[in-house]
């Protein structure tokens, strides 16, 4: 086997512009995402509104452009009216999706205040499970209409004179799922989505809408669901959603690290369905993709079965991520970037405590999980234009895939900053690979830095007591060749790499 991979980058061979919202995230009323995560009155770092400022600082470092809220499965039983107004008058409810009690101490207006402090914007979901178009358009009126109506004046009465101007809205969540409150057939959902969209846009014509796609490729109705929903709601929506999580229950690392190939196929298929319906309708409009739930999720499955129901904010879905998980997250980020022409929004699910890059102790510390770092690097350095990744790599076979490239890579050109950033994962579990990057189309270039995240233990994790066990380091081994138009790097075994060039 050749232990060398190459990447040629041509300045004019472009995939598309990166929409900053590709680096979005997700806060659901689930587990300790809100209570004990972003919101914990009485915590030593809490501000006057009860927002944890230690968590806010970690989030601001990520430069998260948009955060989906309030769910997730939670939204399909959510009465938005319960979450506004004087806190002492808000109703506590049984939350059926996750079998907890929702106190509604943190709600819509608090979330919008938190977004402003976190330097982010809201992707708001409406309940199309147990509710419908009427309640959806009322929520838009409350949030976005300036004044002069009962609901807009109610918002002003609640202390928010200026409208929130929420521009991005999800039409329900995973409505194809039997686990979903008010789950629907594709025809039922397509009709209610179209009617909700129509009425919501009558209230505010400036908003954009995300229709629910399949909950995953495992659904028996995939991809016919997308075709039916778009057939019914094509002209009313701008995006369709995709959700995907990966697991490694069998500790089959070679297969786990190849899972992003499945993500690639998922994206290709949904694009094909969108374009088929576009052709069928003779439309000039493209539907774009919102990959608004994606991550690794499996570590907490057994622990969650032991949690007693009907608690407030129990420790649900608290995956402790290892080094190997960070590599899969890196590969998934590369998959999203490779189709940046059509995937315009994405949300790492979720942001704090619940399958999250950030973990906290109630009353105590906050720290970065392993997956924090590839997400940070992509968000900070992956802005600009994605270039066609001309990568040649040795390949391997595993239990579920054949011809898996050892090196997964993509490049982003930030013309304004005069930089090209290459993100690369070496999937090889035991060998360092040579990686040549050809930048000739840019002329002379110089290396800014080569960041590497690797570990001798693929199952190493970060904890409150050892928060820096797995973190990036600078590599000094990358050298220029010729007239500084190509570079030779060494990608350590099982590693995430960021190569930044001045061009």
DODRENTI-77880 format. One record per residue (C-alpha): residue number from 0; z negated, x, y negated. Coordinates in pm, 1 decimal, always signed. Each point is the difference from the previous one (the first is absolute). Layout:
<nodes>
<NUM <Z X Y>>
...
</nodes>
This chain:
<nodes>
<0 <+0.0 +0.0 +0.0>>
<1 <+82.4 +120.6 -349.1>>
<2 <-320.5 +18.7 -202.2>>
<3 <+184.7 -30.6 -329.8>>
<4 <+76.9 -304.2 -213.7>>
<5 <+219.6 -16.4 -309.3>>
<6 <+31.1 -234.2 -296.0>>
<7 <+289.6 -5.4 -243.9>>
<8 <-54.5 -179.8 -328.1>>
<9 <+301.0 -106.2 -208.5>>
<10 <-80.8 -107.2 -353.8>>
<11 <+268.2 -270.7 -9.1>>
<12 <-67.2 -144.5 +346.8>>
<13 <-253.8 -261.4 -101.0>>
<14 <-176.4 -272.7 +196.6>>
<15 <-143.7 -174.3 -303.6>>
<16 <-269.4 -4.7 -264.1>>
<17 <-361.8 -20.1 +110.1>>
<18 <-162.9 -313.1 -136.1>>
<19 <-355.6 +115.0 -83.4>>
<20 <-129.2 -308.3 +180.1>>
<21 <+98.2 +167.3 +326.7>>
<22 <-344.9 +160.7 -23.6>>
<23 <-196.4 -323.2 -27.1>>
<24 <-310.8 -94.9 +194.0>>
<25 <-200.8 -305.5 +101.2>>
<26 <-346.0 -149.0 -57.6>>
<27 <-91.0 -300.2 +214.5>>
<28 <-322.9 -195.2 +14.7>>
<29 <-68.4 +156.5 +338.4>>
<30 <-288.9 +215.3 +115.9>>
<31 <-123.4 +236.6 -271.6>>
<32 <+327.8 +33.8 -190.2>>
<33 <-138.5 -196.2 -295.5>>
<34 <-376.3 -26.6 +50.6>>
<35 <-128.2 +355.1 +47.6>>
<36 <+346.7 +141.9 -60.6>>
<37 <+145.4 -53.4 -346.6>>
<38 <-289.6 -226.8 -110.7>>
<39 <-367.9 +77.9 +50.1>>
<40 <-238.1 -100.8 -278.2>>
<41 <-311.9 +212.9 +17.2>>
<42 <+181.4 +306.3 +131.7>>
<43 <-89.2 +314.9 -199.9>>
<44 <+364.1 +30.2 -110.3>>
<45 <+54.5 -370.5 -77.4>>
<46 <+123.3 -86.7 -349.3>>
<47 <-104.8 -304.4 -201.8>>
<48 <+222.6 -225.0 +215.4>>
<49 <-125.3 +137.4 +332.1>>
<50 <+312.5 +207.1 +71.3>>
<51 <-71.8 +327.1 +179.0>>
<52 <+124.4 +272.0 -234.2>>
<53 <-9.2 +265.7 +275.3>>
<54 <+251.1 -211.0 +193.4>>
<55 <+201.5 -69.1 -314.9>>
<56 <+43.5 +373.2 -59.1>>
<57 <+127.7 +57.3 +354.1>>
<58 <+243.6 -289.5 -41.4>>
<59 <+122.9 +115.2 -341.0>>
<60 <+78.1 +341.4 +149.1>>
<61 <+236.0 -175.1 +242.2>>
<62 <+196.7 -152.6 -290.0>>
<63 <+28.6 -335.8 +180.7>>
<64 <+254.8 -214.0 -189.8>>
<65 <-69.0 -341.8 +157.5>>
<66 <-270.3 -155.1 +220.3>>
<67 <+52.7 -307.5 +216.9>>
<68 <-282.2 -259.1 -18.6>>
<69 <-192.6 -203.0 +130.5>>
<70 <+158.2 +16.4 +349.0>>
<71 <+116.9 +24.2 +269.0>>
<72 <-119.8 -261.4 +245.1>>
<73 <-276.9 -86.1 -246.5>>
<74 <+243.5 -157.6 -247.3>>
<75 <+107.8 -276.0 +239.6>>
<76 <-338.8 -170.8 -39.7>>
<77 <-67.7 +104.8 -358.6>>
<78 <-74.3 -249.1 -278.1>>
<79 <+67.5 +206.1 -310.7>>
<80 <-209.4 -235.9 -212.3>>
<81 <-309.1 +116.9 +192.5>>
<82 <+45.6 +350.6 -139.5>>
<83 <-0.1 -71.7 -375.1>>
<84 <-254.5 -121.3 -252.2>>
<85 <-372.1 +76.6 -23.6>>
<86 <-101.2 +202.5 +307.2>>
<87 <-321.4 -195.6 +52.3>>
<88 <+203.1 -321.3 +34.8>>
<89 <+249.2 +132.2 +254.3>>
<90 <+0.0 -138.3 +352.6>>
<91 <-78.3 +203.3 +308.7>>
<92 <+248.0 -79.0 +276.2>>
<93 <+46.3 +61.7 +370.4>>
<94 <+290.6 +244.2 +18.9>>
<95 <+183.9 -92.0 +319.2>>
<96 <+252.5 +284.7 +19.0>>
<97 <-266.0 +268.6 +52.4>>
<98 <-298.5 -227.4 +86.2>>
<99 <-214.9 +103.2 -293.0>>
<100 <-163.1 -164.8 -301.9>>
<101 <+186.9 +44.6 -327.8>>
<102 <-241.1 -13.8 -297.5>>
<103 <+278.7 +3.6 -263.5>>
<104 <-209.5 +230.3 -218.9>>
<105 <+319.8 +197.8 -61.1>>
<106 <+312.3 -198.2 -75.0>>
<107 <+329.7 -23.2 -183.6>>
<108 <-116.0 +99.2 -349.2>>
<109 <-223.5 +278.6 +128.9>>
<110 <+293.2 +134.1 +198.8>>
<111 <+221.0 +3.7 -309.4>>
<112 <-272.3 +185.3 -193.8>>
<113 <-27.6 +247.8 +287.8>>
<114 <+378.9 +51.1 +2.7>>
<115 <-7.6 +98.3 -364.6>>
<116 <-278.2 +251.9 +63.7>>
<117 <+183.9 +137.3 +306.4>>
<118 <+325.4 +39.2 -198.8>>
<119 <+181.8 -232.2 +235.9>>
<120 <+161.6 -345.0 +8.1>>
<121 <-40.9 -302.5 +223.7>>
<122 <+214.0 -135.8 +281.4>>
<123 <-158.6 -343.1 +34.5>>
<124 <+33.1 -208.9 +315.6>>
<125 <-2.0 -380.2 +1.7>>
<126 <-135.3 -215.3 +283.0>>
<127 <+286.3 -168.4 +185.5>>
<128 <-207.9 -47.3 +315.3>>
<129 <-254.7 -272.2 -79.4>>
<130 <+149.2 -72.9 -344.8>>
<131 <+346.8 -24.3 -150.9>>
<132 <+235.1 +2.6 -300.2>>
<133 <-230.2 -199.0 -229.8>>
<134 <-294.3 +237.9 +29.3>>
<135 <+233.7 +300.7 -24.0>>
<136 <+153.9 -110.4 -327.7>>
<137 <-347.3 -86.8 -137.2>>
<138 <-116.0 +355.5 +72.0>>
<139 <+300.5 +138.9 -189.0>>
<140 <-81.8 -231.2 -291.0>>
<141 <-364.8 +111.0 -6.6>>
<142 <+90.5 +367.8 +19.3>>
<143 <+315.4 +23.3 -211.4>>
<144 <+40.0 -290.7 -242.6>>
<145 <-111.4 +94.0 -353.7>>
<146 <-196.7 -311.2 -103.1>>
<147 <+15.6 -369.6 -78.7>>
<148 <-35.6 -143.8 +350.3>>
<149 <-307.4 -85.6 +205.3>>
<150 <+35.4 +298.1 +233.7>>
<151 <+99.0 +261.1 -260.5>>
<152 <-280.0 -119.7 -226.1>>
<153 <-237.4 +16.6 +297.7>>
<154 <+83.8 +369.9 +33.6>>
<155 <-73.4 +44.8 -371.5>>
<156 <-328.1 -186.9 +48.8>>
<157 <-80.0 +246.9 +278.4>>
<158 <+29.9 +285.2 -250.9>>
<159 <+366.0 +106.3 +34.9>>
<160 <+187.8 -93.9 -314.8>>
<161 <+310.1 +200.5 +89.0>>
<162 <+196.9 -100.6 +309.1>>
<163 <-10.5 +241.1 +293.6>>
<164 <+381.4 +5.1 +23.5>>
<165 <+4.8 +65.7 +374.9>>
<166 <+364.9 +69.4 +80.6>>
<167 <+8.2 +45.9 +378.8>>
<168 <-105.7 -277.6 +238.0>>
<169 <-8.2 -31.1 +381.2>>
<170 <+89.3 -339.9 +143.2>>
<171 <-274.2 -10.5 +263.2>>
<172 <-73.8 +251.6 +273.3>>
<173 <+128.3 +45.2 +357.6>>
<174 <+90.3 -365.9 +24.1>>
<175 <+169.7 +54.3 +338.5>>
<176 <-333.4 +92.1 +159.3>>
<177 <-201.4 -238.8 +222.1>>
<178 <-309.5 +182.9 -130.8>>
<179 <+85.1 -118.6 -351.8>>
<180 <-172.0 -305.3 -148.9>>
<181 <+282.1 -248.5 -49.8>>
<182 <+257.3 +209.8 +187.9>>
<183 <+352.2 -141.9 -9.3>>
<184 <+339.0 +5.9 +162.3>>
<185 <+271.8 +184.4 -189.0>>
<186 <+149.6 -327.6 -123.7>>
<187 <-337.3 -136.6 -111.7>>
<188 <-82.0 +321.2 -180.4>>
<189 <+345.1 +48.8 -150.3>>
<190 <-15.3 -345.2 -156.5>>
<191 <-352.1 +34.6 -141.9>>
<192 <+78.6 +350.1 -126.1>>
<193 <+312.2 -123.4 -178.7>>
<194 <-183.1 -293.7 -159.4>>
<195 <-297.8 +214.8 -101.9>>
<196 <+231.6 +261.1 -147.8>>
<197 <+188.5 -262.1 -197.3>>
<198 <-315.1 -147.8 -152.1>>
<199 <-166.5 +336.7 -64.6>>
<200 <+309.7 +120.7 -187.5>>
<201 <+12.6 -321.6 -200.2>>
<202 <-345.2 +96.1 -127.2>>
<203 <+95.2 +365.0 -59.4>>
<204 <+368.9 +95.6 +39.1>>
<205 <-81.0 +372.1 -30.6>>
<206 <-184.7 +36.8 +332.3>>
<207 <+145.9 +147.2 +319.2>>
<208 <-79.3 -126.6 +347.1>>
<209 <-47.0 +139.5 +348.4>>
<210 <+76.2 -222.8 +299.9>>
<211 <-179.4 +61.6 +330.2>>
<212 <+205.5 +182.1 +259.0>>
<213 <-100.6 +46.8 +361.5>>
<214 <-352.8 +126.5 +59.8>>
<215 <+152.8 +270.4 +216.0>>
<216 <+281.3 +81.3 +238.5>>
<217 <-220.1 -126.6 +285.2>>
<218 <+30.4 -361.3 -118.5>>
<219 <+219.5 -215.8 +227.1>>
<220 <+174.7 -149.0 -304.4>>
<221 <+97.0 +340.3 -149.6>>
<222 <+255.7 +42.4 -161.1>>
<223 <+117.1 -361.8 +11.1>>
<224 <-300.4 -82.6 -220.6>>
<225 <+140.5 +209.5 -286.1>>
<226 <+342.7 -158.6 +35.2>>
<227 <-136.1 -355.2 -6.0>>
<228 <-244.5 +57.1 -286.3>>
<229 <+260.6 +171.3 -214.8>>
<230 <+257.4 -265.8 +82.0>>
<231 <-240.2 -251.6 -156.1>>
<232 <-141.9 +206.8 -288.1>>
<233 <+254.7 +273.5 -77.9>>
<234 <+63.7 -84.3 -364.0>>
<235 <-367.3 -72.3 -73.1>>
<236 <-148.9 +336.8 +105.7>>
<237 <+56.7 +368.1 -73.5>>
<238 <-169.2 +167.1 +298.6>>
<239 <-86.4 -53.5 +362.5>>
<240 <-309.2 +158.3 +152.7>>
<241 <-45.4 +231.2 +299.4>>
<242 <-331.0 +86.4 +171.0>>
<243 <-61.0 +276.4 +255.5>>
<244 <-298.2 +183.6 +147.5>>
<245 <-1.2 +272.0 +265.9>>
<246 <-252.6 +94.4 +267.5>>
<247 <-76.3 +281.3 +242.5>>
<248 <-230.7 -165.1 +254.3>>
<249 <+142.4 +216.7 +279.6>>
<250 <-41.8 +328.1 -190.0>>
<251 <+369.7 +66.0 +51.1>>
<252 <+49.2 +213.3 -310.6>>
<253 <+369.8 +72.7 +52.0>>
<254 <+79.6 -372.1 +6.7>>
<255 <-243.2 -84.4 -280.6>>
<256 <+160.5 +253.5 -231.9>>
<257 <+341.6 -153.9 +75.1>>
<258 <-102.2 -353.2 -102.6>>
<259 <+173.2 +23.1 -337.6>>
<260 <+331.6 -25.3 +187.9>>
<261 <-103.1 -358.8 +70.6>>
<262 <-66.4 -46.0 -371.3>>
<263 <+347.7 +135.0 -77.6>>
<264 <+156.2 -254.9 +236.5>>
<265 <-210.2 -282.3 -143.2>>
<266 <+120.6 +78.7 -352.3>>
<267 <+365.0 +29.0 +109.9>>
<268 <-11.8 -332.6 +182.6>>
<269 <-156.6 -193.1 -288.2>>
<270 <+252.8 +146.7 -244.5>>
<271 <+278.8 -111.4 +234.8>>
<272 <-139.8 -354.7 +14.3>>
<273 <-31.9 -13.3 -380.0>>
<274 <+359.3 +109.7 -40.1>>
<275 <+123.1 -245.9 +262.3>>
<276 <-154.6 -289.7 -191.5>>
<277 <+139.0 +142.7 -323.7>>
<278 <+347.5 -5.3 +154.3>>
<279 <-52.3 -345.3 +148.6>>
<280 <-94.1 -136.4 -342.7>>
<281 <+272.2 +196.5 -183.9>>
<282 <-281.7 +120.9 -224.2>>
<283 <+13.7 +295.6 -239.1>>
<284 <-374.6 +44.5 +20.4>>
<285 <-173.9 +257.6 +221.1>>
<286 <-331.4 -77.8 +165.2>>
<287 <-231.3 +299.7 -7.8>>
<288 <-278.1 +91.7 +241.0>>
<289 <-373.4 -5.3 -65.6>>
<290 <-173.6 +192.8 +280.0>>
<291 <-329.7 -141.2 -119.7>>
<292 <-215.5 +87.3 +301.1>>
<293 <+32.6 +330.3 +182.3>>
<294 <-240.4 +252.0 +152.9>>
<295 <-159.6 +128.9 +317.2>>
<296 <-252.2 -252.9 +135.4>>
<297 <-179.7 +13.4 +331.6>>
<298 <-319.0 +208.6 -14.2>>
<299 <-225.2 -290.3 -100.8>>
<300 <+134.4 -263.5 +241.7>>
<301 <-286.4 +17.2 +251.4>>
<302 <-275.3 +31.5 -261.5>>
<303 <+129.4 -309.4 -179.1>>
<304 <-50.7 -207.9 +315.0>>
<305 <-374.5 +70.3 -18.8>>
<306 <-48.3 -127.8 -355.9>>
<307 <-199.4 -322.3 -31.3>>
<308 <+195.0 -270.0 -186.2>>
<309 <-89.6 -161.8 -331.7>>
<310 <-131.3 +301.3 -184.1>>
<311 <+86.4 +105.0 -356.5>>
<312 <+217.7 +314.0 -1.9>>
<313 <-73.3 +143.1 +345.7>>
<314 <+154.3 +340.2 +88.3>>
<315 <+330.7 -129.9 +138.9>>
<316 <+315.6 +205.4 +69.0>>
<317 <-169.8 +324.3 -99.0>>
<318 <+236.6 +242.5 +169.8>>
<319 <-108.1 +362.7 -26.2>>
<320 <+329.3 +185.6 -27.3>>
<321 <+74.8 +333.2 +163.7>>
<322 <+253.0 +271.1 -77.5>>
<323 <+258.0 -147.6 +236.4>>
<324 <-19.2 -334.4 -182.2>>
<325 <+79.4 +175.6 -328.2>>
<326 <+318.7 +140.7 +153.5>>
<327 <+111.5 -349.4 +104.9>>
<328 <-75.4 -130.7 -349.6>>
<329 <+209.1 +288.9 -135.9>>
<330 <+289.8 -92.9 +228.0>>
<331 <-27.6 -363.1 -110.6>>
<332 <+14.8 +103.6 -365.2>>
<333 <+314.3 +199.7 +77.7>>
<334 <+151.1 -307.9 +169.8>>
<335 <-63.8 -207.4 -312.0>>
<336 <+154.6 +264.5 -223.8>>
<337 <+309.6 +33.9 +218.8>>
<338 <+88.1 -362.3 -87.0>>
<339 <-121.1 +1.8 -360.7>>
<340 <+326.8 -172.3 -92.5>>
<341 <-126.8 -321.2 +165.3>>
<342 <-374.9 +46.2 +57.4>>
<343 <-124.7 -45.8 -353.9>>
<344 <-364.9 -86.5 +62.3>>
<345 <-249.7 +98.7 +266.5>>
<346 <-375.6 -30.8 +43.4>>
<347 <-212.2 +236.1 +203.9>>
<348 <-245.9 -236.5 +165.3>>
<349 <-263.8 +28.5 -124.9>>
<350 <-157.3 +201.1 -282.4>>
<351 <-377.8 +26.1 +57.8>>
<352 <-206.9 -16.3 +323.7>>
<353 <+235.2 -237.1 +184.7>>
<354 <+261.6 +215.3 +183.3>>
<355 <-6.1 +205.8 -317.8>>
<356 <+50.3 +344.7 -153.0>>
<357 <-336.2 -30.2 -179.6>>
<358 <-336.1 -64.3 +168.7>>
<359 <-338.1 -78.6 -152.4>>
<360 <-363.8 -40.1 +88.8>>
<361 <-175.0 -304.8 -144.7>>
<362 <-219.0 +147.5 -271.0>>
<363 <+125.5 +349.5 +81.4>>
<364 <+296.7 +232.3 +12.6>>
<365 <+377.7 -45.6 -6.1>>
<366 <+244.5 +240.1 +165.0>>
<367 <+364.9 +54.8 +89.4>>
<368 <+127.0 -68.2 +350.4>>
<369 <+275.4 +216.4 +148.3>>
<370 <+268.9 -255.4 -86.0>>
<371 <-93.0 +24.3 -368.6>>
<372 <+193.7 +324.5 -37.5>>
<373 <+356.3 -90.2 +107.4>>
<374 <-32.8 -321.2 -201.0>>
<375 <-120.4 +199.9 -302.9>>
<376 <+278.4 +258.0 +28.2>>
<377 <+275.8 -258.4 +38.4>>
<378 <-126.8 -211.9 -288.3>>
<379 <-48.5 +292.4 -239.2>>
<380 <+303.2 +212.2 +93.4>>
<381 <+238.9 -258.0 +149.0>>
<382 <+128.3 -155.0 -322.3>>
<383 <+368.8 +17.5 -88.3>>
<384 <+315.7 -21.2 +211.0>>
<385 <+1.0 +30.4 +378.1>>
<386 <+273.3 +231.1 +124.4>>
<387 <+183.8 -49.8 +328.2>>
<388 <-204.7 +201.1 +254.4>>
<389 <+249.7 +223.3 +182.9>>
<390 <-245.9 +129.6 +259.3>>
<391 <+78.5 +184.2 +322.6>>
<392 <-297.1 +35.6 +229.8>>
<393 <-72.6 +71.1 +364.1>>
<394 <-96.7 -318.4 +182.9>>
<395 <-226.3 -120.4 +279.0>>
<396 <-40.1 -293.4 +235.7>>
<397 <-325.0 -188.2 +60.9>>
<398 <-117.1 -303.8 +195.0>>
<399 <+164.2 -256.3 -230.7>>
<400 <+258.9 +188.2 -206.5>>
<401 <+281.3 +247.9 +52.9>>
<402 <+149.1 +251.5 -242.5>>
<403 <-298.1 +3.7 -234.7>>
<404 <+52.0 +265.8 -269.9>>
<405 <-289.8 +241.5 -15.1>>
<406 <+45.1 +21.0 -376.2>>
<407 <+0.1 -322.9 -200.3>>
<408 <+85.7 +65.6 -364.9>>
<409 <+125.1 -146.3 -325.7>>
<410 <+55.9 +132.8 -353.4>>
<411 <-61.2 -159.3 -340.1>>
<412 <+160.1 +130.0 -322.7>>
<413 <-200.5 -58.7 -316.5>>
<414 <+266.2 +80.8 -257.8>>
<415 <-229.5 -55.5 -297.1>>
<416 <-251.7 +255.7 +132.0>>
<417 <+270.4 +231.4 +133.5>>
<418 <-150.0 -3.9 +348.5>>
<419 <+103.1 -64.9 +359.1>>
<420 <-273.6 -82.6 +249.9>>
<421 <+52.4 +14.7 +375.1>>
<422 <-240.1 -188.6 +225.7>>
<423 <+8.9 +119.7 +360.5>>
<424 <-196.3 -64.5 +319.5>>
<425 <+12.2 +238.2 +294.5>>
<426 <-59.1 -221.0 +303.7>>
<427 <-16.8 +294.6 +239.8>>
<428 <-347.2 +6.3 +153.3>>
<429 <-7.1 +369.0 +85.8>>
<430 <+262.2 +196.1 -198.0>>
<431 <+59.5 +107.1 -357.9>>
<432 <+358.5 -78.9 -103.2>>
<433 <+216.1 +191.4 -244.2>>
<434 <+140.7 -231.8 -265.7>>
<435 <+286.5 +106.2 -226.9>>
<436 <+54.9 -204.7 -315.4>>
<437 <+342.0 +37.2 -166.1>>
<438 <-2.6 -82.2 -372.9>>
<439 <+339.5 +150.2 -93.6>>
<440 <+124.5 -308.2 -183.2>>
<441 <-283.2 +46.6 -253.6>>
<442 <+76.7 +366.9 -68.1>>
<443 <-288.7 +242.2 -20.1>>
<444 <-338.4 -148.2 +85.9>>
<445 <-357.5 +119.9 +29.8>>
<446 <-284.8 -108.1 +222.1>>
<447 <-288.9 -166.7 -182.3>>
<448 <-219.8 -36.0 +305.7>>
<449 <-3.1 -74.5 +371.2>>
<450 <-288.8 -228.3 +95.7>>
<451 <-92.5 -21.8 +367.3>>
<452 <-240.5 -226.3 +183.5>>
<453 <-62.2 +114.5 +356.5>>
<454 <-291.1 +19.3 +242.5>>
<455 <-83.6 +170.0 +327.5>>
<456 <-146.5 -333.8 +111.3>>
<457 <+239.3 -297.5 -26.4>>
<458 <-301.4 -231.7 +20.9>>
<459 <-195.3 +163.7 -283.6>>
<460 <-130.2 -248.6 -258.1>>
<461 <-161.2 +1.5 -342.7>>
<462 <-344.9 -154.1 -38.9>>
<463 <-259.5 -43.0 -274.6>>
<464 <-171.9 +315.5 +125.0>>
<465 <+325.6 +193.0 +55.8>>
<466 <+237.8 -146.1 -257.9>>
<467 <+231.2 +302.7 -7.4>>
<468 <+39.5 +78.8 +367.3>>
<469 <+369.1 -95.7 -16.0>>
<470 <+172.8 +60.2 -331.2>>
<471 <+313.4 +171.9 -135.0>>
<472 <+26.2 +370.0 -70.9>>
<473 <+257.8 +217.5 -171.3>>
<474 <+235.0 +196.8 +222.4>>
<475 <+120.3 +339.3 -122.9>>
<476 <+267.4 +46.2 +265.6>>
<477 <+301.6 -171.2 -161.3>>
<478 <+260.1 +246.0 -132.7>>
<479 <+326.8 -23.8 -193.9>>
<480 <+327.9 +119.7 +146.4>>
<481 <+320.6 +117.0 -162.6>>
<482 <+14.5 -94.2 -367.5>>
<483 <-305.6 -224.7 +25.4>>
<484 <+214.3 -291.7 +116.8>>
<485 <-157.0 -31.4 +342.8>>
<486 <-349.5 +42.3 +133.5>>
<487 <-157.0 +76.0 +336.8>>
<488 <-328.9 -173.1 +79.0>>
<489 <-226.3 -2.5 +301.5>>
<490 <-124.1 -343.8 +105.6>>
<491 <-315.5 +39.7 +209.6>>
<492 <-37.6 -206.7 +315.7>>
<493 <-87.7 -364.8 -62.0>>
<494 <+6.0 +31.9 -378.2>>
<495 <+71.4 -191.7 -319.9>>
<496 <+186.5 +209.7 -256.6>>
<497 <+90.4 -37.4 -366.8>>
<498 <+247.2 +254.6 -140.6>>
<499 <+43.4 -23.2 -377.5>>
<500 <+286.4 +176.4 -175.2>>
<501 <+88.5 +53.6 -366.5>>
<502 <+374.1 -61.0 -46.8>>
</nodes>
